[in-house]
Amino acid sequence: MQTVSETPLEEGRLIRRMQLMMNLVMQTIAQDPSLSVDDASQMIADTKNAVLAMFPDKELAYEIIWRPRLQRLMQERFRLN
């Protein structure tokens, strides 16, 4: 398994991979009319697991950066309160 501490080049690759993955998930949730709330929630959980596998010590960063964005998207997309 790769870790962030390997090299700056590897870290950059992992960051770009994470950003691409998050953008794809967010676009899918926002644009797929057939996606259910449960499916979207599962995608978010799977994405969090993938991000934490790439960056094991960065759960707080995930919670600060990505969680609010995903919550806002879910609220907008599914009209959740």
N, C-alpha and C positions, 0 to 999 in steps of 0.2 A: 504494500500500500504506500502511496506517495504521501509525503507530509510537506507542509508549508516550509519547513526549515531546510529543505534540500538545497535549493538554489533560488536566486531571484528570478531566473528564467522559468523554472518549474512553477514557482509561486504565481507568476504572471499568467502562465498557461492555465493553472487551476482557477484563477480569478476569472479569466475570460470564459472558461468552460462553465463556471457557476453562473455568470451573468447571462450567457446564452441560454442555459437551462431555465433560469428564472424568467427570462423574457418569453421563452416559448410557453412555459406553464401559464404565465399571466395572460398572454395572447389567447391561448386556448380557452381559458376560463372566461375571458371577456367576449370571445367571438363565436364559440361553439354553441349554437342554440339547443342542441340535443343533450348537452352536458347537465347532469343532475347535481344537486347540492352535495349529495353523498360522494359522487365521483370527483367533483372538484375538491372536496375536503380530503379525499384519499390522495389525490394528486399533490396537494399541499403537504400532507404528512410524508409522502414518499420523497418529495423534493427536499424537505427539511432533513430527512435521514441521509440523502445523498450529499447535501451540503456539509453536514456534520461529519460524514465519512471523509470528505476532502479536507475539512478544516476542523479537526476534533476539538480544539480548544477555543472555538469561536462561537459557542452557543449564545452567549450574551450579545455578540455582534449581530447574529441572525435575528434574535428577538428584538433588537433595536432597529435594525434596518429593514428586514424583509417582512417580519410578522405584521407590522402596521399596514404596509402596502397590500399585503395579501388579505388582511381583514377588511380593509377599505374596498378592495376589489370585490370580495364576496358580498359585502353589504350592498354595493351598487348593482352588481349583476343579479343577485337573487332577492333584492329588497329585504334584507335581513335587518332586524333592529337590535 
